[in-house]
């Protein structure tokens, strides 16, 4: 076994610094074969012990070393390191400097990920954990529990022979099994078949990684300009960020989450309606009002088409034209692009590398896929993220890339990747960071041609904690009131039908409507009706009709659909009835007046719209579309 030898003065000095400056005399005791409990103060002894152990009582790795010392009947200095908040003694500069004296600190990779295992051989060296063992006679610092135990057995012949001759291979095999067991993950996240952790551990574990990161950041302030110490702290933060996303990833507990009702919380408000954020975003239907009221003077649109999607195109268009500056990042000349002061046409999907991160969890089985560019990007063209990065750089804004659950408030998502704002990063840097906790590394994913279905353990849902008395509120008072108000509006007199939306396979909202293949297949937008309704209204299949609501009117062509219930008509949204009439779509039937919006989310009522269907003057009709 190779050894990293340092001077005896250094080991004595560094160990003493931890004892006196971090732990204090009450946690530094002497353990002997005759007195195995930590009751003998180090200060009462006349001679310093050869061996010294820095450990934590509940640490599995510390327990392995203490058990070995006990079996070998060895006297040693016991230094109890508090590793739980608020102490986190193991993050102190004095303790970290001691661990950095170990041979493994220079010869092993540094830990930066989390798998739930603690093996230095497979996971890497963590400078901020326990145990740490000092052999003062040999001026040796050891920072790996397996290496410590083997060193003790090789050095001392007293007590039990823990590695009998002839059993070396079998014992090594057992040690490998112990090293590969994710006992750390079970401490943090519990056994999915039953939480057998002590009550004190159960109460301290939720949110532990966030607390640990905060503690490391506090201790970093004490590192001064010590580059090696600062690097150790950064590696620890990276590990804990990975751990926060790893623990319990395949283990869920049945329970009820309290409602966040973020729109009621303190924070910025939109328009004179004083609307708060819902799922991290302001309601888009109030954007035109906020613009006209002067709250918003400039707007950057990335891959969206608010001139169509918000509804009430005339009011929305007027608001967009009222802006001092409108910039659209979109490869298509959409209705919003036509109103913009600047249009940035970024790289198209086939011209850039990408991953299937958005849809990886949508399938029956999990998939991962990297796709390289198949077309050369034209000179001068940039990716959409490069535009955002370039703008932020010029504004002096630090960008931080975060990955969180859909709808989470950006500020509430812990961690993140601070983007280099001086030198333009490579997209591989972003993907590598985003996939740092994935079952397959980004580098391996990139080397693989085609999709990969990783071997992911099924999610286990455990029974709810019996102490959790929270229950679902299936009908909050404000939701009940909103449904009652809507019920009264939906029954407005003077309208014969309720209009609902439908989709075409080839069209996604307002995208791809102008695609040549789509236009060749669908020459006009159709209003689908039950055949009995068509006959009762004196209409004909293929006849042009005018669809009228309280707020506007559009044109459509009658088409039969026997699956529709009587009194309900249906039309593809965001698509005009006739070619060349881009604004003549069903959004004209929808109001974005705050009085007509949903009371909680400020969403427009885009379905079950009361309408009448009237034949077009002159009996216009068409058969120039596919069935």
C-alpha positions as CSV (number, residue, x, y, z in Angstrom):
1,X,0.0,0.0,0.0
2,X,1.5,3.3,-1.1
3,X,1.8,6.0,1.6
4,X,1.8,9.8,1.5
5,X,4.3,10.7,4.2
6,X,4.4,14.2,5.6
7,X,6.4,15.6,8.5
8,X,5.4,14.6,12.0
9,X,5.3,18.3,12.9
10,X,2.7,18.9,10.2
11,X,0.4,16.1,11.3
12,X,0.6,17.0,15.0
13,X,0.1,20.7,14.2
14,X,-2.9,20.2,11.9
15,X,-4.6,17.7,14.2
16,X,-4.1,20.0,17.1
17,X,-5.6,22.9,15.2
18,X,-8.8,20.9,14.6
19,X,-9.0,19.8,18.3
20,X,-8.4,23.2,19.8
21,X,-9.9,25.6,17.3
22,X,-12.9,23.6,16.1
23,X,-13.9,20.8,18.5
24,X,-12.9,21.8,22.0
25,X,-11.7,19.6,24.9
26,X,-15.1,18.1,25.7
27,X,-15.2,16.3,22.4
28,X,-11.6,15.1,22.4
29,X,-11.2,12.0,24.6
30,X,-8.9,8.9,24.9
31,X,-10.3,5.5,24.1
32,X,-8.5,2.5,25.6
33,X,-9.2,-1.3,25.7
34,X,-10.1,-0.8,29.4
35,X,-12.1,2.4,28.9
36,X,-14.0,2.1,25.5
37,X,-16.4,5.0,26.3
38,X,-15.4,8.6,25.6
39,X,-15.0,9.6,29.2
40,X,-11.2,10.2,29.6
41,X,-10.3,13.7,28.6
42,X,-7.2,14.1,26.4
43,X,-6.0,16.8,28.7
44,X,-5.7,14.4,31.6
45,X,-3.2,12.2,29.7
46,X,0.5,12.6,29.9
47,X,1.4,11.1,26.5
48,X,-0.2,11.7,23.2
49,X,-1.5,8.5,21.5
50,X,0.0,7.3,18.3
51,X,-3.3,7.0,16.6
52,X,-6.0,9.7,16.3
53,X,-9.5,9.4,14.8
54,X,-11.8,12.2,13.7
55,X,-15.2,10.7,13.4
56,X,-19.0,11.1,13.8
57,X,-21.1,8.8,15.9
58,X,-23.7,7.9,13.3
59,X,-21.4,7.8,10.3
60,X,-21.2,4.2,8.9
61,X,-17.7,4.8,7.7
62,X,-16.7,6.0,11.1
63,X,-18.3,3.0,12.7
64,X,-16.3,0.6,10.5
65,X,-13.1,2.2,11.8
66,X,-14.1,2.3,15.4
67,X,-15.1,-1.4,15.2
68,X,-11.7,-2.2,13.8
69,X,-9.9,-0.3,16.5
70,X,-12.0,-2.0,19.2
71,X,-11.3,-5.5,17.8
72,X,-7.6,-4.8,17.6
73,X,-7.7,-3.4,21.2
74,X,-5.9,-0.2,20.3
75,X,-5.7,3.0,22.3
76,X,-6.4,6.1,20.2
77,X,-7.5,9.7,20.5
78,X,-11.2,10.1,19.7
79,X,-12.3,13.4,18.2
80,X,-16.0,13.7,17.7
81,X,-16.8,15.9,14.6
82,X,-20.3,17.3,14.3
83,X,-21.3,16.9,10.7
84,X,-25.0,17.9,11.0
85,X,-26.3,21.5,11.0
86,X,-25.7,23.9,12.6
87,X,-22.1,22.7,13.4
88,X,-20.8,21.1,10.3
89,X,-17.3,20.9,11.9
90,X,-16.2,18.8,8.9
91,X,-16.4,21.9,6.7
92,X,-14.0,24.0,8.8
93,X,-10.8,25.1,7.1
94,X,-8.8,23.4,9.8
95,X,-10.4,20.0,9.3
96,X,-10.3,20.2,5.5
97,X,-6.6,21.1,5.5
98,X,-6.0,18.0,7.6
99,X,-7.8,15.7,5.2
100,X,-6.0,17.3,2.2
101,X,-2.7,16.0,3.7
102,X,-3.9,12.4,2.9
103,X,-2.3,10.5,0.1
104,X,-5.7,9.9,-1.5
105,X,-6.2,13.7,-1.8
106,X,-3.5,13.9,-4.5
107,X,-3.8,10.4,-6.1
108,X,-7.5,10.0,-6.5
109,X,-10.1,12.0,-8.5
110,X,-12.1,14.5,-6.6
111,X,-15.8,13.8,-6.0
112,X,-18.3,16.0,-7.9
113,X,-21.3,13.7,-8.3
114,X,-23.5,11.5,-6.0
115,X,-24.5,7.9,-6.3
116,X,-25.4,7.2,-2.6
117,X,-22.1,5.2,-2.1
118,X,-19.1,6.4,-0.1
119,X,-16.3,4.4,-1.7
120,X,-13.3,6.6,-2.5
121,X,-12.2,4.1,-5.2
122,X,-15.4,4.4,-7.2
123,X,-16.8,7.8,-6.3
124,X,-13.7,9.9,-5.7
125,X,-12.2,11.7,-2.7
126,X,-14.4,14.1,-0.7
127,X,-12.3,16.5,1.4
128,X,-15.2,17.4,3.7
129,X,-16.4,14.1,5.2
130,X,-15.5,11.7,8.0
131,X,-13.5,9.8,9.1
132,X,-10.0,11.0,9.1
133,X,-7.2,8.9,10.7
134,X,-3.7,10.1,11.8
135,X,-0.8,7.8,12.5
136,X,1.6,10.2,14.2
137,X,4.4,7.6,14.5
138,X,4.5,7.3,10.7
139,X,3.4,10.9,10.0
140,X,0.6,9.5,8.0
141,X,-2.9,10.9,7.3
142,X,-5.6,8.5,5.9
143,X,-9.0,9.7,4.7
144,X,-10.7,6.5,3.4
145,X,-12.4,4.2,5.9
146,X,-11.4,1.1,3.9
147,X,-7.7,2.2,3.7
148,X,-7.8,3.1,7.4
149,X,-9.0,-0.4,8.5
150,X,-6.5,-2.1,6.3
151,X,-3.7,0.1,7.6
152,X,-4.7,-0.7,11.2
153,X,-4.7,-4.5,10.5
154,X,-1.4,-4.3,8.7
155,X,0.2,-2.2,11.5
156,X,-1.0,-3.8,14.7
157,X,-0.9,-7.4,15.7
158,X,-2.8,-7.1,18.9
159,X,-6.4,-8.2,19.4
160,X,-8.4,-10.1,16.9
161,X,-6.9,-11.1,13.6
162,X,-9.4,-9.6,11.2
163,X,-7.8,-10.9,8.0
164,X,-6.8,-14.5,8.7
165,X,-4.3,-16.1,6.3
166,X,-6.1,-17.8,3.4
167,X,-9.2,-15.7,3.6
168,X,-7.7,-12.5,2.1
169,X,-9.6,-12.9,-1.2
170,X,-13.0,-13.6,0.4
171,X,-12.6,-10.7,2.8
172,X,-11.6,-8.4,-0.1
173,X,-14.8,-9.5,-1.9
174,X,-16.9,-8.7,1.2
175,X,-15.3,-5.3,1.5
176,X,-16.1,-4.6,-2.1
177,X,-19.8,-5.4,-1.5
178,X,-19.8,-3.0,1.5
179,X,-18.2,-0.3,-0.6
180,X,-20.8,-0.6,-3.4
181,X,-23.8,-0.4,-1.0
182,X,-25.6,3.0,-1.2
183,X,-25.8,3.3,2.6
184,X,-25.4,7.1,2.4
185,X,-28.5,7.4,0.2
186,X,-30.5,5.2,2.7
187,X,-29.4,7.5,5.5
188,X,-30.7,10.6,3.6
189,X,-33.7,9.0,1.9
190,X,-34.6,5.9,3.9
191,X,-35.3,2.3,2.8
192,X,-38.3,2.3,0.4
193,X,-39.6,-0.8,2.2
194,X,-39.7,1.0,5.6
195,X,-38.1,3.9,7.3
196,X,-36.0,2.5,10.1
197,X,-33.9,5.5,10.7
198,X,-33.8,7.1,14.2
199,X,-36.3,9.8,14.7
200,X,-33.6,12.4,15.1
201,X,-32.2,11.5,11.7
202,X,-35.6,11.5,10.0
203,X,-36.3,15.0,11.2
204,X,-33.0,16.4,10.2
205,X,-32.8,14.8,6.7
206,X,-35.4,16.8,4.7
207,X,-33.7,19.6,2.9
208,X,-30.3,18.5,4.3
209,X,-28.4,19.1,1.0
210,X,-29.6,22.7,0.9
211,X,-28.4,23.3,4.4
212,X,-25.1,21.6,3.7
213,X,-24.5,23.8,0.6
214,X,-25.3,26.9,2.7
215,X,-22.9,25.8,5.4
216,X,-20.1,25.2,2.8
217,X,-20.7,28.6,1.4
218,X,-20.3,30.1,4.9
219,X,-17.0,28.3,5.5
220,X,-15.7,29.4,2.1
221,X,-15.6,32.9,3.5
222,X,-12.9,31.7,5.9
223,X,-10.7,30.2,3.2
224,X,-9.1,33.5,2.2
225,X,-7.0,33.0,-0.9
226,X,-6.3,29.3,-0.3
227,X,-6.8,28.0,-3.8
228,X,-6.7,24.3,-2.8
229,X,-9.2,24.9,0.0
230,X,-11.6,26.8,-2.3
231,X,-11.4,24.1,-4.9
232,X,-12.3,21.5,-2.2
233,X,-15.4,23.6,-1.2
234,X,-16.5,24.0,-4.8
235,X,-16.3,20.2,-5.4
236,X,-18.4,19.6,-2.2
237,X,-21.1,22.0,-3.4
238,X,-21.2,20.2,-6.8
239,X,-21.6,16.9,-5.0
240,X,-24.4,18.2,-2.7
241,X,-26.2,19.7,-5.7
242,X,-26.1,16.3,-7.4
243,X,-27.2,14.6,-4.2
244,X,-30.3,16.9,-3.9
245,X,-31.5,15.6,-7.3
246,X,-30.6,12.0,-6.6
247,X,-32.0,11.1,-3.2
248,X,-35.5,9.6,-3.4
249,X,-35.5,9.9,-7.2
250,X,-37.1,6.5,-7.3
251,X,-38.9,6.6,-4.0
252,X,-42.0,8.7,-3.3
253,X,-44.1,9.1,-0.2
254,X,-47.9,9.3,-0.5
255,X,-49.1,12.7,0.8
256,X,-50.7,16.0,0.1
257,X,-48.7,19.1,-0.8
258,X,-50.1,22.3,0.7
259,X,-51.4,24.7,-1.9
260,X,-48.8,27.4,-2.8
261,X,-51.3,29.9,-4.2
262,X,-48.4,31.9,-5.6
263,X,-50.6,34.5,-7.1
264,X,-51.5,35.7,-3.6
265,X,-47.9,36.0,-2.4
266,X,-45.9,39.2,-2.3
267,X,-44.0,40.1,-5.4
268,X,-44.3,41.9,-8.7
269,X,-47.8,42.5,-10.1
270,X,-49.0,42.8,-13.7
271,X,-51.2,45.6,-15.0
272,X,-53.8,47.5,-13.0
273,X,-55.4,44.1,-12.3
274,X,-52.5,43.5,-9.9
275,X,-52.2,39.9,-11.1
276,X,-49.6,37.7,-9.4
277,X,-47.6,34.9,-10.9
278,X,-49.0,31.4,-11.4
279,X,-46.5,28.6,-11.9
280,X,-43.8,31.1,-12.2
281,X,-45.4,33.2,-14.9
282,X,-47.7,36.2,-15.3
283,X,-51.0,35.6,-17.2
284,X,-50.4,36.3,-20.9
285,X,-53.9,37.6,-21.5
286,X,-53.1,40.7,-19.4
287,X,-50.0,41.5,-21.5
288,X,-51.8,43.9,-23.9
289,X,-53.3,45.8,-21.0
290,X,-50.0,46.1,-19.3
291,X,-48.4,47.4,-22.5
292,X,-51.2,50.0,-23.0
293,X,-50.9,51.1,-19.4
294,X,-47.2,51.8,-19.9
295,X,-45.9,49.0,-17.5
296,X,-44.2,47.2,-20.3
297,X,-42.3,49.2,-23.0
298,X,-40.1,46.6,-24.6
299,X,-40.7,42.9,-25.3
300,X,-38.5,40.0,-26.5
301,X,-40.4,37.1,-27.9
302,X,-38.6,33.8,-28.3
303,X,-40.3,31.1,-30.4
304,X,-43.9,32.4,-29.7
305,X,-46.6,34.2,-31.6
306,X,-48.5,36.4,-29.1
307,X,-50.2,38.4,-31.9
308,X,-52.3,35.2,-32.5
309,X,-52.1,33.1,-29.4
310,X,-53.2,35.6,-26.8
311,X,-56.6,36.0,-28.4
312,X,-58.6,39.1,-29.5
313,X,-56.0,39.8,-32.3
314,X,-57.1,43.4,-32.9
315,X,-56.5,44.4,-29.3
316,X,-53.3,42.4,-29.0
317,X,-51.9,43.7,-32.3
318,X,-52.6,47.3,-31.2
319,X,-50.7,46.7,-28.0
320,X,-47.7,45.2,-29.7
321,X,-47.6,48.1,-32.1
322,X,-47.6,50.4,-29.1
323,X,-44.3,49.1,-27.7
324,X,-41.1,51.1,-27.9
325,X,-39.3,48.0,-28.9
326,X,-40.4,44.5,-30.1
327,X,-37.8,41.8,-30.9
328,X,-38.8,38.4,-32.1
329,X,-36.5,35.4,-32.3
330,X,-38.1,33.0,-34.7
331,X,-37.1,31.5,-38.1
332,X,-40.7,32.1,-39.4
333,X,-42.2,35.4,-40.4
334,X,-45.2,35.1,-38.1
335,X,-47.8,37.7,-37.4
336,X,-45.7,38.8,-34.4
337,X,-42.5,38.9,-36.6
338,X,-44.3,41.2,-39.0
339,X,-44.9,43.7,-36.2
340,X,-41.3,43.5,-34.8
341,X,-38.6,46.1,-34.9
342,X,-36.0,43.3,-35.2
343,X,-36.5,39.7,-36.2
344,X,-33.6,37.3,-35.4
345,X,-33.8,34.1,-37.4
346,X,-31.9,31.5,-35.4
347,X,-30.6,28.1,-36.4
348,X,-33.1,25.5,-37.5
349,X,-33.4,22.2,-35.7
350,X,-31.4,20.2,-38.2
351,X,-28.6,22.8,-38.1
352,X,-27.8,22.3,-34.4
353,X,-27.2,19.5,-31.9
354,X,-30.0,18.7,-29.5
355,X,-31.2,16.3,-26.8
356,X,-34.7,14.9,-26.2
357,X,-34.7,16.2,-22.6
358,X,-38.3,17.7,-22.8
359,X,-39.9,14.5,-24.0
360,X,-37.7,11.9,-22.3
361,X,-40.2,11.1,-19.6
362,X,-43.3,11.1,-21.8
363,X,-43.0,7.6,-23.1
364,X,-44.0,4.3,-21.7
365,X,-40.3,3.6,-21.0
366,X,-37.7,6.3,-20.3
367,X,-35.6,7.3,-23.3
368,X,-32.5,9.4,-23.9
369,X,-31.3,10.7,-27.2
370,X,-28.7,13.0,-28.7
371,X,-29.0,14.2,-32.3
372,X,-26.0,15.8,-34.0
373,X,-26.6,18.5,-36.7
374,X,-27.2,17.1,-40.1
375,X,-27.1,20.4,-42.0
376,X,-24.4,23.0,-42.0
377,X,-25.5,26.2,-40.3
378,X,-25.3,29.2,-42.7
379,X,-22.6,31.8,-42.0
380,X,-23.7,34.4,-39.5
381,X,-26.6,32.4,-38.1
382,X,-26.6,31.8,-34.4
383,X,-28.6,29.6,-32.0
384,X,-31.4,31.2,-30.0
385,X,-29.5,30.8,-26.7
386,X,-26.6,32.7,-28.2
387,X,-28.8,35.7,-28.7
388,X,-29.9,35.7,-25.1
389,X,-26.3,35.2,-23.9
390,X,-25.0,38.0,-26.1
391,X,-27.7,40.4,-24.9
392,X,-27.1,39.5,-21.2
393,X,-23.3,40.0,-21.7
394,X,-23.9,43.5,-23.1
395,X,-26.2,44.4,-20.2
396,X,-23.9,43.0,-17.6
397,X,-26.4,40.4,-16.4
398,X,-25.1,37.1,-14.9
399,X,-27.0,34.2,-16.3
400,X,-27.5,31.0,-14.2
401,X,-28.9,27.9,-15.9
402,X,-31.3,26.0,-13.7
403,X,-33.3,22.8,-14.1
404,X,-36.5,22.4,-12.0
405,X,-40.0,21.0,-12.1
406,X,-42.4,22.5,-14.6
407,X,-43.9,25.7,-13.2
408,X,-41.4,26.2,-10.4
409,X,-40.5,29.8,-9.5
410,X,-37.0,30.4,-10.9
411,X,-35.7,31.8,-7.6
412,X,-36.9,28.8,-5.7
413,X,-34.9,26.3,-7.7
414,X,-31.7,25.6,-5.8
415,X,-28.2,25.5,-7.3
416,X,-27.7,26.1,-11.0
417,X,-24.8,26.6,-13.5
418,X,-23.4,30.0,-13.5
419,X,-22.8,30.8,-17.1
420,X,-19.4,32.2,-18.3
421,X,-20.3,35.7,-19.3
422,X,-16.9,36.6,-20.7
423,X,-16.2,33.7,-23.1
424,X,-19.2,32.3,-25.0
425,X,-19.8,28.8,-23.7
426,X,-20.2,25.7,-25.8
427,X,-23.6,24.0,-25.9
428,X,-21.9,20.8,-24.7
429,X,-21.2,22.5,-21.4
430,X,-24.9,23.1,-20.9
431,X,-25.9,19.6,-21.8
432,X,-23.1,18.0,-19.7
433,X,-24.3,20.0,-16.7
434,X,-28.0,19.2,-17.3
435,X,-27.2,15.5,-17.5
436,X,-24.8,15.3,-14.6
437,X,-27.3,13.1,-12.6
438,X,-28.6,11.1,-15.5
439,X,-28.3,7.3,-15.6
440,X,-26.1,7.8,-18.7
441,X,-23.5,10.5,-18.9
442,X,-23.8,13.1,-21.7
443,X,-20.5,12.1,-23.1
444,X,-21.7,8.5,-23.5
445,X,-25.1,9.6,-24.8
446,X,-23.3,11.7,-27.5
447,X,-21.2,8.8,-28.6
448,X,-24.3,6.6,-29.0
449,X,-26.2,6.6,-32.3
450,X,-29.9,6.7,-31.7
451,X,-32.1,6.6,-28.7
452,X,-31.2,4.8,-25.5
453,X,-33.6,3.3,-22.9
454,X,-31.6,3.4,-19.6
455,X,-32.2,0.9,-16.9
456,X,-34.1,3.0,-14.3
457,X,-35.5,1.4,-11.2
458,X,-39.3,1.8,-10.9
459,X,-40.7,4.5,-8.6
460,X,-41.8,3.1,-5.3
461,X,-44.7,4.9,-3.6
462,X,-44.7,4.4,0.2
463,X,-47.6,4.9,2.4
464,X,-48.2,8.3,3.9
465,X,-46.8,9.3,7.2
466,X,-49.4,8.7,9.8
467,X,-48.5,12.1,11.3
468,X,-49.5,13.8,8.1
469,X,-53.1,14.9,8.5
470,X,-53.3,17.1,5.4
471,X,-56.1,16.3,3.0
472,X,-57.1,17.5,-0.5
473,X,-59.5,20.4,-0.7
474,X,-61.4,19.4,-3.7
475,X,-63.4,22.6,-4.0
476,X,-61.8,25.7,-2.6
477,X,-64.3,28.6,-2.1
478,X,-62.9,30.8,-4.9
479,X,-62.9,27.9,-7.4
480,X,-66.5,27.1,-6.5
481,X,-67.4,30.7,-7.1
482,X,-65.6,30.8,-10.4
483,X,-67.4,27.7,-11.7
484,X,-70.7,29.1,-10.6
485,X,-70.0,32.4,-12.4
486,X,-68.9,30.5,-15.6
487,X,-72.0,28.3,-15.5
488,X,-74.2,31.5,-15.6
489,X,-72.2,33.0,-18.5
490,X,-72.2,29.7,-20.5
491,X,-75.9,29.7,-20.6
492,X,-76.2,33.2,-22.3
493,X,-79.5,33.6,-24.1
494,X,-79.6,34.2,-27.8
495,X,-76.9,31.6,-28.8
496,X,-77.7,28.2,-30.2
497,X,-74.3,26.5,-30.0
498,X,-71.2,26.1,-27.9
499,X,-67.9,26.2,-29.9
500,X,-65.0,24.0,-28.7
501,X,-61.5,23.8,-30.2
502,X,-60.0,20.9,-32.1
503,X,-56.6,20.1,-33.5
504,X,-55.1,19.0,-36.7
505,X,-52.3,16.5,-36.6
506,X,-50.1,18.7,-38.8
507,X,-50.6,22.0,-36.9
508,X,-49.4,22.9,-33.4
509,X,-51.3,26.0,-32.2
510,X,-50.3,28.8,-34.8
511,X,-47.2,26.9,-36.0
512,X,-46.9,25.2,-39.4
513,X,-50.2,26.7,-40.8
514,X,-48.3,28.2,-43.7
515,X,-46.3,25.0,-44.5
516,X,-46.8,24.1,-48.2
517,X,-47.8,20.5,-47.5
518,X,-50.3,21.6,-44.9
519,X,-51.8,24.3,-47.2
520,X,-52.1,21.7,-50.0
521,X,-53.9,19.3,-47.8
522,X,-56.3,21.8,-46.0
523,X,-57.4,24.7,-48.2
524,X,-59.9,26.0,-45.6
525,X,-60.8,25.8,-41.9
526,X,-63.9,23.8,-41.3
527,X,-66.7,24.2,-38.8
528,X,-67.7,20.7,-37.7
529,X,-71.3,20.2,-36.7
530,X,-73.5,17.2,-35.9
531,X,-75.4,16.3,-39.2
532,X,-78.8,16.7,-37.4
533,X,-77.8,20.3,-36.4
534,X,-76.8,21.0,-40.0
535,X,-80.2,19.8,-41.2
536,X,-82.2,21.6,-38.5
537,X,-80.4,24.9,-39.3
538,X,-81.0,24.6,-43.0
539,X,-77.3,24.4,-43.8
540,X,-75.4,22.2,-46.1
541,X,-72.1,20.3,-45.9
542,X,-69.4,22.5,-47.5
543,X,-71.4,25.7,-47.2
544,X,-69.7,28.9,-46.1
545,X,-70.9,30.1,-42.7
546,X,-70.4,33.0,-40.4
547,X,-69.7,32.0,-36.7
548,X,-70.8,34.9,-34.4
549,X,-70.0,35.3,-30.7
550,X,-70.6,38.2,-28.3
551,X,-67.1,39.5,-29.1
552,X,-66.6,39.0,-32.8
553,X,-67.2,36.8,-35.9
554,X,-65.2,34.6,-38.2
555,X,-65.9,32.5,-41.4
556,X,-65.8,28.8,-41.7
557,X,-67.0,26.0,-43.9
558,X,-69.6,23.5,-42.7
559,X,-68.4,19.9,-42.3
560,X,-70.2,16.9,-40.8
561,X,-69.0,15.1,-37.6
562,X,-71.4,12.5,-36.2
563,X,-69.2,12.2,-33.1
564,X,-70.2,15.7,-31.9
565,X,-73.1,16.0,-29.6
566,X,-75.9,18.2,-30.7
567,X,-75.5,21.9,-29.8
568,X,-71.7,21.7,-29.9
569,X,-69.7,22.9,-32.9
570,X,-65.9,22.6,-33.3
571,X,-63.2,24.4,-35.2
572,X,-59.4,24.3,-35.4
573,X,-58.1,27.2,-33.4
574,X,-55.6,29.9,-34.6
575,X,-56.2,29.2,-38.3
576,X,-58.2,31.3,-40.7
577,X,-61.0,29.9,-42.8
578,X,-59.7,31.1,-46.1
579,X,-56.1,31.4,-47.4
580,X,-54.6,34.9,-47.1
581,X,-56.9,35.9,-44.2
582,X,-54.4,35.3,-41.4
583,X,-56.5,37.2,-38.8
584,X,-59.8,35.5,-39.5
585,X,-59.4,32.7,-37.0
586,X,-61.4,31.7,-33.9
587,X,-59.4,33.9,-31.5
588,X,-61.5,36.8,-32.9
589,X,-64.4,35.2,-31.0
590,X,-62.6,35.5,-27.6
591,X,-62.4,38.4,-25.3
592,X,-59.4,39.3,-23.2
593,X,-61.2,42.0,-21.2
594,X,-60.3,41.3,-17.6
595,X,-64.0,41.1,-16.8
596,X,-64.3,38.1,-19.2
597,X,-61.2,36.2,-18.0
598,X,-60.9,33.5,-15.4
599,X,-61.0,35.1,-12.0
600,X,-57.9,33.2,-10.7
601,X,-55.6,32.5,-13.7
602,X,-56.8,35.3,-16.0
603,X,-57.1,32.7,-18.8
604,X,-59.5,33.6,-21.7
605,X,-62.5,31.3,-22.1
606,X,-61.3,29.5,-25.2
607,X,-63.8,26.6,-25.2
608,X,-67.6,26.3,-24.8
609,X,-68.0,29.7,-26.4
610,X,-71.6,30.6,-27.0
611,X,-72.0,31.2,-30.8
612,X,-74.5,31.3,-33.6
613,X,-73.9,29.9,-37.1
614,X,-75.3,31.8,-40.0
615,X,-75.1,31.0,-43.7
616,X,-72.7,33.3,-45.6
617,X,-74.4,35.8,-48.0
618,X,-74.5,34.5,-51.5
619,X,-74.3,30.8,-50.3
620,X,-70.6,30.5,-50.5
621,X,-69.4,26.9,-50.3
622,X,-66.3,24.9,-50.9
623,X,-65.3,21.3,-51.5
624,X,-61.6,22.2,-52.0
625,X,-60.3,20.6,-48.9
626,X,-59.4,17.0,-47.8
627,X,-62.0,15.2,-45.7
